[in-house]
Structure formats: structure tokens, C-alpha cells
């Protein structure tokens, strides 16, 4: 599980592990930012705001 996967190190890490064949759960504040990760069959993208207390 990788948080902050919409950019920077989070996105690079998600792609790295996906390219190695790992199953990746990629989370980000806005699911609209997941466009280039959607092409990976072993990456599942979810919206997650770790600063929110909303359930």
C-alpha cells in the first residue's frame, strides 16, 4: 500500500513495484490523478485523504 501515489516518490514507487510484478494498492487524495497508473493490471487505485477524520 502506497499513499501519495498521485505524484512524486509515491507515483514512482507505485510504478516501480508494479513493473516488478507486485500487486500495488495506490492511494491518493483525488482519484482523478490516477490516470497513468490505471494502465497497470496489478495496481488498484483508491481515494484516501490521510488528514481527514471522516469515515
Predicted model as a PDB file, atoms N, CA, C, CB and O in Angstrom, pLDDT in the B-factor column:
MODEL        1                                                                  
ATOM      1  N   UNK A   1       0.851  -1.174   0.000  1.00 96.00           N  
ATOM      2  CA  UNK A   1       0.000   0.000   0.000  1.00 96.00           C  
ATOM      3  C   UNK A   1       0.892   1.230   0.000  1.00 96.00           C  
ATOM      4  CB  UNK A   1      -0.966   0.002   1.220  1.00 96.00           C  
ATOM      5  O   UNK A   1       1.776   1.377   0.844  1.00 96.00           O  
ATOM      6  N   UNK A   2       0.647   2.102  -0.953  1.00 96.00           N  
ATOM      7  CA  UNK A   2       1.443   3.310  -1.093  1.00 96.00           C  
ATOM      8  C   UNK A   2       0.511   4.517  -1.038  1.00 96.00           C  
ATOM      9  CB  UNK A   2       2.262   3.294  -2.418  1.00 96.00           C  
ATOM     10  O   UNK A   2      -0.417   4.630  -1.838  1.00 96.00           O  
ATOM     11  N   UNK A   3       0.762   5.411  -0.094  1.00 92.00           N  
ATOM     12  CA  UNK A   3      -0.014   6.642  -0.021  1.00 92.00           C  
ATOM     13  C   UNK A   3       0.703   7.723  -0.822  1.00 92.00           C  
ATOM     14  CB  UNK A   3      -0.222   7.089   1.458  1.00 92.00           C  
ATOM     15  O   UNK A   3       1.914   7.653  -1.034  1.00 92.00           O  
ATOM     16  N   UNK A   4      -0.046   8.706  -1.257  1.00 93.00           N  
ATOM     17  CA  UNK A   4       0.554   9.784  -2.048  1.00 93.00           C  
ATOM     18  C   UNK A   4       0.998   9.328  -3.416  1.00 93.00           C  
ATOM     19  CB  UNK A   4       1.725  10.368  -1.320  1.00 93.00           C  
ATOM     20  O   UNK A   4       1.999   9.818  -3.940  1.00 93.00           O  
ATOM     21  N   UNK A   5       0.264   8.390  -4.009  1.00 95.00           N  
ATOM     22  CA  UNK A   5       0.674   7.790  -5.274  1.00 95.00           C  
ATOM     23  C   UNK A   5       0.320   8.624  -6.500  1.00 95.00           C  
ATOM     24  CB  UNK A   5       0.054   6.445  -5.404  1.00 95.00           C  
ATOM     25  O   UNK A   5       0.543   8.183  -7.628  1.00 95.00           O  
ATOM     26  N   UNK A   6      -0.226   9.816  -6.300  1.00 92.00           N  
ATOM     27  CA  UNK A   6      -0.597  10.633  -7.450  1.00 92.00           C  
ATOM     28  C   UNK A   6       0.576  11.424  -8.012  1.00 92.00           C  
ATOM     29  CB  UNK A   6      -1.704  11.578  -7.069  1.00 92.00           C  
ATOM     30  O   UNK A   6       0.461  12.009  -9.089  1.00 92.00           O  
ATOM     31  N   UNK A   7       1.697  11.454  -7.308  1.00 94.00           N  
ATOM     32  CA  UNK A   7       2.833  12.207  -7.814  1.00 94.00           C  
ATOM     33  C   UNK A   7       4.103  11.942  -7.033  1.00 94.00           C  
ATOM     34  CB  UNK A   7       2.527  13.671  -7.791  1.00 94.00           C  
ATOM     35  O   UNK A   7       4.089  11.284  -5.992  1.00 94.00           O  
ATOM     36  N   UNK A   8       5.183  12.457  -7.547  1.00 94.00           N  
ATOM     37  CA  UNK A   8       6.470  12.372  -6.857  1.00 94.00           C  
ATOM     38  C   UNK A   8       6.922  10.953  -6.563  1.00 94.00           C  
ATOM     39  CB  UNK A   8       6.402  13.129  -5.582  1.00 94.00           C  
ATOM     40  O   UNK A   8       6.765  10.048  -7.383  1.00 94.00           O  
ATOM     41  N   UNK A   9       7.489  10.778  -5.371  1.00 96.00           N  
ATOM     42  CA  UNK A   9       8.017   9.465  -4.972  1.00 96.00           C  
ATOM     43  C   UNK A   9       6.936   8.394  -4.879  1.00 96.00           C  
ATOM     44  CB  UNK A   9       8.725   9.578  -3.639  1.00 96.00           C  
ATOM     45  O   UNK A   9       7.189   7.227  -5.177  1.00 96.00           O  
ATOM     46  N   UNK A  10       5.738   8.784  -4.468  1.00 96.00           N  
ATOM     47  CA  UNK A  10       4.648   7.816  -4.374  1.00 96.00           C  
ATOM     48  C   UNK A  10       4.302   7.204  -5.722  1.00 96.00           C  
ATOM     49  CB  UNK A  10       3.422   8.471  -3.784  1.00 96.00           C  
ATOM     50  O   UNK A  10       4.108   5.994  -5.831  1.00 96.00           O  
ATOM     51  N   UNK A  11       4.226   8.043  -6.745  1.00 96.00           N  
ATOM     52  CA  UNK A  11       3.918   7.542  -8.090  1.00 96.00           C  
ATOM     53  C   UNK A  11       5.064   6.694  -8.631  1.00 96.00           C  
ATOM     54  CB  UNK A  11       3.629   8.711  -9.048  1.00 96.00           C  
ATOM     55  O   UNK A  11       4.839   5.621  -9.190  1.00 96.00           O  
ATOM     56  N   UNK A  12       6.290   7.178  -8.466  1.00 96.00           N  
ATOM     57  CA  UNK A  12       7.452   6.418  -8.936  1.00 96.00           C  
ATOM     58  C   UNK A  12       7.563   5.067  -8.238  1.00 96.00           C  
ATOM     59  CB  UNK A  12       8.731   7.220  -8.716  1.00 96.00           C  
ATOM     60  O   UNK A  12       7.879   4.059  -8.870  1.00 96.00           O  
ATOM     61  N   UNK A  13       7.304   5.050  -6.938  1.00 97.00           N  
ATOM     62  CA  UNK A  13       7.367   3.797  -6.180  1.00 97.00           C  
ATOM     63  C   UNK A  13       6.279   2.835  -6.639  1.00 97.00           C  
ATOM     64  CB  UNK A  13       7.232   4.068  -4.672  1.00 97.00           C  
ATOM     65  O   UNK A  13       6.527   1.638  -6.780  1.00 97.00           O  
ATOM     66  N   UNK A  14       5.088   3.346  -6.869  1.00 97.00           N  
ATOM     67  CA  UNK A  14       3.986   2.507  -7.358  1.00 97.00           C  
ATOM     68  C   UNK A  14       4.338   1.866  -8.687  1.00 97.00           C  
ATOM     69  CB  UNK A  14       2.703   3.330  -7.499  1.00 97.00           C  
ATOM     70  O   UNK A  14       4.131   0.668  -8.881  1.00 97.00           O  
ATOM     71  N   UNK A  15       4.868   2.665  -9.603  1.00 97.00           N  
ATOM     72  CA  UNK A  15       5.242   2.142 -10.911  1.00 97.00           C  
ATOM     73  C   UNK A  15       6.393   1.136 -10.806  1.00 97.00           C  
ATOM     74  CB  UNK A  15       5.631   3.288 -11.841  1.00 97.00           C  
ATOM     75  O   UNK A  15       6.395   0.117 -11.497  1.00 97.00           O  
ATOM     76  N   UNK A  16       7.358   1.423  -9.951  1.00 98.00           N  
ATOM     77  CA  UNK A  16       8.498   0.527  -9.775  1.00 98.00           C  
ATOM     78  C   UNK A  16       8.038  -0.864  -9.336  1.00 98.00           C  
ATOM     79  CB  UNK A  16       9.481   1.110  -8.750  1.00 98.00           C  
ATOM     80  O   UNK A  16       8.411  -1.870  -9.938  1.00 98.00           O  
ATOM     81  N   UNK A  17       7.228  -0.906  -8.285  1.00 98.00           N  
ATOM     82  CA  UNK A  17       6.761  -2.201  -7.782  1.00 98.00           C  
ATOM     83  C   UNK A  17       5.830  -2.890  -8.783  1.00 98.00           C  
ATOM     84  CB  UNK A  17       6.042  -2.019  -6.440  1.00 98.00           C  
ATOM     85  O   UNK A  17       5.872  -4.112  -8.925  1.00 98.00           O  
ATOM     86  N   UNK A  18       4.998  -2.119  -9.471  1.00 98.00           N  
ATOM     87  CA  UNK A  18       4.117  -2.702 -10.484  1.00 98.00           C  
ATOM     88  C   UNK A  18       4.934  -3.324 -11.609  1.00 98.00           C  
ATOM     89  CB  UNK A  18       3.159  -1.636 -11.048  1.00 98.00           C  
ATOM     90  O   UNK A  18       4.620  -4.421 -12.071  1.00 98.00           O  
ATOM     91  N   UNK A  19       5.978  -2.634 -12.050  1.00 97.00           N  
ATOM     92  CA  UNK A  19       6.847  -3.174 -13.098  1.00 97.00           C  
ATOM     93  C   UNK A  19       7.575  -4.441 -12.660  1.00 97.00           C  
ATOM     94  CB  UNK A  19       7.860  -2.129 -13.517  1.00 97.00           C  
ATOM     95  O   UNK A  19       7.934  -5.270 -13.495  1.00 97.00           O  
ATOM     96  N   UNK A  20       7.793  -4.595 -11.350  1.00 98.00           N  
ATOM     97  CA  UNK A  20       8.435  -5.795 -10.813  1.00 98.00           C  
ATOM     98  C   UNK A  20       7.444  -6.935 -10.602  1.00 98.00           C  
ATOM     99  CB  UNK A  20       9.127  -5.471  -9.503  1.00 98.00           C  
ATOM    100  O   UNK A  20       7.824  -8.024 -10.171  1.00 98.00           O  
ATOM    101  N   UNK A  21       6.150  -6.678 -10.912  1.00 97.00           N  
ATOM    102  CA  UNK A  21       5.138  -7.728 -10.814  1.00 97.00           C  
ATOM    103  C   UNK A  21       4.394  -7.770  -9.490  1.00 97.00           C  
ATOM    104  CB  UNK A  21       5.773  -9.040 -11.044  1.00 97.00           C  
ATOM    105  O   UNK A  21       3.581  -8.668  -9.271  1.00 97.00           O  
ATOM    106  N   UNK A  22       4.652  -6.826  -8.611  1.00 98.00           N  
ATOM    107  CA  UNK A  22       3.960  -6.794  -7.326  1.00 98.00           C  
ATOM    108  C   UNK A  22       2.531  -6.291  -7.521  1.00 98.00           C  
ATOM    109  CB  UNK A  22       4.720  -5.898  -6.315  1.00 98.00           C  
ATOM    110  O   UNK A  22       2.244  -5.570  -8.476  1.00 98.00           O  
ATOM    111  N   UNK A  23       1.640  -6.678  -6.611  1.00 98.00           N  
ATOM    112  CA  UNK A  23       0.306  -6.095  -6.542  1.00 98.00           C  
ATOM    113  C   UNK A  23       0.405  -4.848  -5.683  1.00 98.00           C  
ATOM    114  CB  UNK A  23      -0.746  -7.109  -5.965  1.00 98.00           C  
ATOM    115  O   UNK A  23       0.919  -4.900  -4.565  1.00 98.00           O  
ATOM    116  N   UNK A  24      -0.087  -3.720  -6.200  1.00 98.00           N  
ATOM    117  CA  UNK A  24       0.064  -2.430  -5.545  1.00 98.00           C  
ATOM    118  C   UNK A  24      -1.305  -1.825  -5.252  1.00 98.00           C  
ATOM    119  CB  UNK A  24       0.899  -1.476  -6.414  1.00 98.00           C  
ATOM    120  O   UNK A  24      -2.175  -1.789  -6.121  1.00 98.00           O  
ATOM    121  N   UNK A  25      -1.487  -1.353  -4.033  1.00 98.00           N  
ATOM    122  CA  UNK A  25      -2.636  -0.532  -3.678  1.00 98.00           C  
ATOM    123  C   UNK A  25      -2.110   0.893  -3.619  1.00 98.00           C  
ATOM    124  CB  UNK A  25      -3.305  -0.983  -2.302  1.00 98.00           C  
ATOM    125  O   UNK A  25      -1.322   1.239  -2.739  1.00 98.00           O  
ATOM    126  N   UNK A  26      -2.549   1.711  -4.556  1.00 97.00           N  
ATOM    127  CA  UNK A  26      -2.081   3.093  -4.659  1.00 97.00           C  
ATOM    128  C   UNK A  26      -3.194   4.024  -4.181  1.00 97.00           C  
ATOM    129  CB  UNK A  26      -1.653   3.438  -6.126  1.00 97.00           C  
ATOM    130  O   UNK A  26      -4.298   4.010  -4.725  1.00 97.00           O  
ATOM    131  N   UNK A  27      -2.901   4.827  -3.170  1.00 96.00           N  
ATOM    132  CA  UNK A  27      -3.912   5.746  -2.649  1.00 96.00           C  
ATOM    133  C   UNK A  27      -3.478   7.183  -2.898  1.00 96.00           C  
ATOM    134  CB  UNK A  27      -4.151   5.506  -1.140  1.00 96.00           C  
ATOM    135  O   UNK A  27      -2.290   7.503  -2.945  1.00 96.00           O  
ATOM    136  N   UNK A  28      -4.495   8.043  -3.056  1.00 95.00           N  
ATOM    137  CA  UNK A  28      -4.234   9.455  -3.339  1.00 95.00           C  
ATOM    138  C   UNK A  28      -5.440  10.278  -2.937  1.00 95.00           C  
ATOM    139  CB  UNK A  28      -3.901   9.675  -4.834  1.00 95.00           C  
ATOM    140  O   UNK A  28      -6.539   9.746  -2.783  1.00 95.00           O  
ATOM    141  N   UNK A  29      -5.234  11.584  -2.765  1.00 92.00           N  
ATOM    142  CA  UNK A  29      -6.320  12.464  -2.355  1.00 92.00           C  
ATOM    143  C   UNK A  29      -7.417  12.532  -3.412  1.00 92.00           C  
ATOM    144  CB  UNK A  29      -5.786  13.859  -2.070  1.00 92.00           C  
ATOM    145  O   UNK A  29      -8.600  12.524  -3.074  1.00 92.00           O  
ATOM    146  N   UNK A  30      -7.040  12.598  -4.675  1.00 92.00           N  
ATOM    147  CA  UNK A  30      -8.019  12.688  -5.762  1.00 92.00           C  
ATOM    148  C   UNK A  30      -7.780  11.561  -6.756  1.00 92.00           C  
ATOM    149  CB  UNK A  30      -7.939  14.068  -6.472  1.00 92.00           C  
ATOM    150  O   UNK A  30      -6.702  11.462  -7.342  1.00 92.00           O  
ATOM    151  N   UNK A  31      -8.771  10.727  -6.942  1.00 92.00           N  
ATOM    152  CA  UNK A  31      -8.651   9.588  -7.854  1.00 92.00           C  
ATOM    153  C   UNK A  31      -8.475  10.053  -9.304  1.00 92.00           C  
ATOM    154  CB  UNK A  31      -9.887   8.681  -7.737  1.00 92.00           C  
ATOM    155  O   UNK A  31      -8.019   9.278 -10.145  1.00 92.00           O  
ATOM    156  N   UNK A  32      -8.828  11.294  -9.602  1.00 93.00           N  
ATOM    157  CA  UNK A  32      -8.635  11.846 -10.952  1.00 93.00           C  
ATOM    158  C   UNK A  32      -7.159  11.913 -11.337  1.00 93.00           C  
ATOM    159  CB  UNK A  32      -9.252  13.241 -11.044  1.00 93.00           C  
ATOM    160  O   UNK A  32      -6.831  12.017 -12.519  1.00 93.00           O  
ATOM    161  N   UNK A  33      -6.279  11.853 -10.357  1.00 90.00           N  
ATOM    162  CA  UNK A  33      -4.840  11.931 -10.623  1.00 90.00           C  
ATOM    163  C   UNK A  33      -4.210  10.569 -10.903  1.00 90.00           C  
ATOM    164  CB  UNK A  33      -4.140  12.575  -9.453  1.00 90.00           C  
ATOM    165  O   UNK A  33      -2.989  10.464 -11.016  1.00 90.00           O  
ATOM    166  N   UNK A  34      -5.025   9.534 -11.014  1.00 92.00           N  
ATOM    167  CA  UNK A  34      -4.524   8.165 -11.178  1.00 92.00           C  
ATOM    168  C   UNK A  34      -4.378   7.732 -12.629  1.00 92.00           C  
ATOM    169  CB  UNK A  34      -5.436   7.213 -10.477  1.00 92.00           C  
ATOM    170  O   UNK A  34      -4.103   6.561 -12.893  1.00 92.00           O  
ATOM    171  N   UNK A  35      -4.553   8.639 -13.565  1.00 92.00           N  
ATOM    172  CA  UNK A  35      -4.624   8.278 -14.980  1.00 92.00           C  
ATOM    173  C   UNK A  35      -3.510   7.358 -15.462  1.00 92.00           C  
ATOM    174  CB  UNK A  35      -4.609   9.510 -15.797  1.00 92.00           C  
ATOM    175  O   UNK A  35      -3.794   6.335 -16.084  1.00 92.00           O  
ATOM    176  N   UNK A  36      -2.260   7.688 -15.195  1.00 90.00           N  
ATOM    177  CA  UNK A  36      -1.173   6.864 -15.738  1.00 90.00           C  
ATOM    178  C   UNK A  36      -0.951   5.580 -14.958  1.00 90.00           C  
ATOM    179  CB  UNK A  36       0.105   7.655 -15.762  1.00 90.00           C  
ATOM    180  O   UNK A  36      -0.192   4.724 -15.412  1.00 90.00           O  
ATOM    181  N   UNK A  37      -1.582   5.411 -13.802  1.00 95.00           N  
ATOM    182  CA  UNK A  37      -1.474   4.152 -13.059  1.00 95.00           C  
ATOM    183  C   UNK A  37      -2.564   3.162 -13.471  1.00 95.00           C  
ATOM    184  CB  UNK A  37      -1.554   4.418 -11.553  1.00 95.00           C  
ATOM    185  O   UNK A  37      -2.455   1.968 -13.193  1.00 95.00           O  
ATOM    186  N   UNK A  38      -3.608   3.649 -14.129  1.00 91.00           N  
ATOM    187  CA  UNK A  38      -4.729   2.791 -14.498  1.00 91.00           C  
ATOM    188  C   UNK A  38      -4.361   1.773 -15.567  1.00 91.00           C  
ATOM    189  CB  UNK A  38      -5.879   3.632 -14.980  1.00 91.00           C  
ATOM    190  O   UNK A  38      -5.088   0.797 -15.753  1.00 91.00           O  
ATOM    191  N   UNK A  39      -3.269   1.970 -16.263  1.00 93.00           N  
ATOM    192  CA  UNK A  39      -2.829   1.027 -17.287  1.00 93.00           C  
ATOM    193  C   UNK A  39      -2.157  -0.218 -16.733  1.00 93.00           C  
ATOM    194  CB  UNK A  39      -1.895   1.706 -18.218  1.00 93.00           C  
ATOM    195  O   UNK A  39      -1.885  -1.160 -17.478  1.00 93.00           O  
ATOM    196  N   UNK A  40      -1.891  -0.230 -15.452  1.00 97.00           N  
ATOM    197  CA  UNK A  40      -1.258  -1.387 -14.813  1.00 97.00           C  
ATOM    198  C   UNK A  40      -2.329  -2.321 -14.266  1.00 97.00           C  
ATOM    199  CB  UNK A  40      -0.298  -0.940 -13.681  1.00 97.00           C  
ATOM    200  O   UNK A  40      -3.129  -1.908 -13.427  1.00 97.00           O  
ATOM    201  N   UNK A  41      -2.362  -3.576 -14.725  1.00 97.00           N  
ATOM    202  CA  UNK A  41      -3.389  -4.503 -14.221  1.00 97.00           C  
ATOM    203  C   UNK A  41      -3.189  -4.888 -12.753  1.00 97.00           C  
ATOM    204  CB  UNK A  41      -3.399  -5.759 -15.067  1.00 97.00           C  
ATOM    205  O   UNK A  41      -4.135  -5.327 -12.098  1.00 97.00           O  
ATOM    206  N   UNK A  42      -1.987  -4.730 -12.238  1.00 98.00           N  
ATOM    207  CA  UNK A  42      -1.698  -5.118 -10.859  1.00 98.00           C  
ATOM    208  C   UNK A  42      -1.683  -3.931  -9.898  1.00 98.00           C  
ATOM    209  CB  UNK A  42      -0.370  -5.830 -10.800  1.00 98.00           C  
ATOM    210  O   UNK A  42      -1.182  -4.041  -8.779  1.00 98.00           O  
ATOM    211  N   UNK A  43      -2.238  -2.783 -10.340  1.00 97.00           N  
ATOM    212  CA  UNK A  43      -2.345  -1.604  -9.478  1.00 97.00           C  
ATOM    213  C   UNK A  43      -3.819  -1.273  -9.275  1.00 97.00           C  
ATOM    214  CB  UNK A  43      -1.582  -0.386 -10.091  1.00 97.00           C  
ATOM    215  O   UNK A  43      -4.560  -1.104 -10.243  1.00 97.00           O  
ATOM    216  N   UNK A  44      -4.236  -1.181  -8.040  1.00 97.00           N  
ATOM    217  CA  UNK A  44      -5.594  -0.762  -7.692  1.00 97.00           C  
ATOM    218  C   UNK A  44      -5.489   0.612  -7.047  1.00 97.00           C  
ATOM    219  CB  UNK A  44      -6.301  -1.799  -6.730  1.00 97.00           C  
ATOM    220  O   UNK A  44      -4.731   0.797  -6.095  1.00 97.00           O  
ATOM    221  N   UNK A  45      -6.245   1.574  -7.559  1.00 96.00           N  
ATOM    222  CA  UNK A  45      -6.184   2.959  -7.080  1.00 96.00           C  
ATOM    223  C   UNK A  45      -7.415   3.289  -6.257  1.00 96.00           C  
ATOM    224  CB  UNK A  45      -6.057   3.938  -8.258  1.00 96.00           C  
ATOM    225  O   UNK A  45      -8.538   2.949  -6.627  1.00 96.00           O  
ATOM    226  N   UNK A  46      -7.188   3.953  -5.140  1.00 96.00           N  
ATOM    227  CA  UNK A  46      -8.264   4.341  -4.244  1.00 96.00           C  
ATOM    228  C   UNK A  46      -8.056   5.767  -3.760  1.00 96.00           C  
ATOM    229  CB  UNK A  46      -8.352   3.379  -3.055  1.00 96.00           C  
ATOM    230  O   UNK A  46      -6.926   6.218  -3.572  1.00 96.00           O  
ATOM    231  N   UNK A  47      -9.163   6.465  -3.564  1.00 93.00           N  
ATOM    232  CA  UNK A  47      -9.102   7.802  -2.988  1.00 93.00           C  
ATOM    233  C   UNK A  47      -8.946   7.675  -1.478  1.00 93.00           C  
ATOM    234  CB  UNK A  47     -10.370   8.632  -3.352  1.00 93.00           C  
ATOM    235  O   UNK A  47      -9.669   6.921  -0.826  1.00 93.00           O  
ATOM    236  N   UNK A  48      -7.980   8.434  -0.925  1.00 91.00           N  
ATOM    237  CA  UNK A  48      -7.718   8.399   0.507  1.00 91.00           C  
ATOM    238  C   UNK A  48      -7.082   9.703   0.921  1.00 91.00           C  
ATOM    239  CB  UNK A  48      -6.816   7.207   0.884  1.00 91.00           C  
ATOM    240  O   UNK A  48      -6.076  10.125   0.351  1.00 91.00           O  
ATOM    241  N   UNK A  49      -7.673  10.344   1.919  1.00 85.00           N  
ATOM    242  CA  UNK A  49      -7.088  11.568   2.493  1.00 85.00           C  
ATOM    243  C   UNK A  49      -6.705  11.244   3.917  1.00 85.00           C  
ATOM    244  CB  UNK A  49      -8.087  12.795   2.434  1.00 85.00           C  
ATOM    245  O   UNK A  49      -7.573  11.161   4.786  1.00 85.00           O  
ATOM    246  N   UNK A  50      -5.425  11.059   4.175  1.00 79.00           N  
ATOM    247  CA  UNK A  50      -4.954  10.645   5.497  1.00 79.00           C  
ATOM    248  C   UNK A  50      -5.127  11.745   6.540  1.00 79.00           C  
ATOM    249  CB  UNK A  50      -3.493  10.235   5.425  1.00 79.00           C  
ATOM    250  O   UNK A  50      -4.982  11.484   7.734  1.00 79.00           O  
ATOM    251  N   UNK A  51      -5.434  12.972   6.113  1.00 82.00           N  
ATOM    252  CA  UNK A  51      -5.635  14.065   7.076  1.00 82.00           C  
ATOM    253  C   UNK A  51      -7.098  14.214   7.470  1.00 82.00           C  
ATOM    254  CB  UNK A  51      -5.127  15.380   6.495  1.00 82.00           C  
ATOM    255  O   UNK A  51      -7.417  15.026   8.338  1.00 82.00           O  
ATOM    256  N   UNK A  52      -7.995  13.447   6.851  1.00 77.00           N  
ATOM    257  CA  UNK A  52      -9.423  13.562   7.136  1.00 77.00           C  
ATOM    258  C   UNK A  52      -9.833  12.601   8.253  1.00 77.00           C  
ATOM    259  CB  UNK A  52     -10.247  13.286   5.868  1.00 77.00           C  
ATOM    260  O   UNK A  52      -9.378  11.457   8.288  1.00 77.00           O  
ATOM    261  N   UNK A  53     -10.679  13.059   9.150  1.00 81.00           N  
ATOM    262  CA  UNK A  53     -11.199  12.192  10.205  1.00 81.00           C  
ATOM    263  C   UNK A  53     -12.549  11.617   9.813  1.00 81.00           C  
ATOM    264  CB  UNK A  53     -11.316  12.958  11.524  1.00 81.00           C  
ATOM    265  O   UNK A  53     -13.153  10.877  10.590  1.00 81.00           O  
ATOM    266  N   UNK A  54     -13.035  11.948   8.611  1.00 76.00           N  
ATOM    267  CA  UNK A  54     -14.306  11.432   8.120  1.00 76.00           C  
ATOM    268  C   UNK A  54     -14.188   9.957   7.796  1.00 76.00           C  
ATOM    269  CB  UNK A  54     -14.768  12.210   6.889  1.00 76.00           C  
ATOM    270  O   UNK A  54     -13.191   9.522   7.221  1.00 76.00           O  
ATOM    271  N   UNK A  55     -15.192   9.189   8.159  1.00 68.00           N  
ATOM    272  CA  UNK A  55     -15.160   7.735   7.931  1.00 68.00           C  
ATOM    273  C   UNK A  55     -15.824   7.378   6.635  1.00 68.00           C  
ATOM    274  CB  UNK A  55     -15.834   6.989   9.071  1.00 68.00           C  
ATOM    275  O   UNK A  55     -15.891   6.201   6.279  1.00 68.00           O  
TER     276      UNK A  55                                                      
ENDMDL                                                                          
END                                                                             
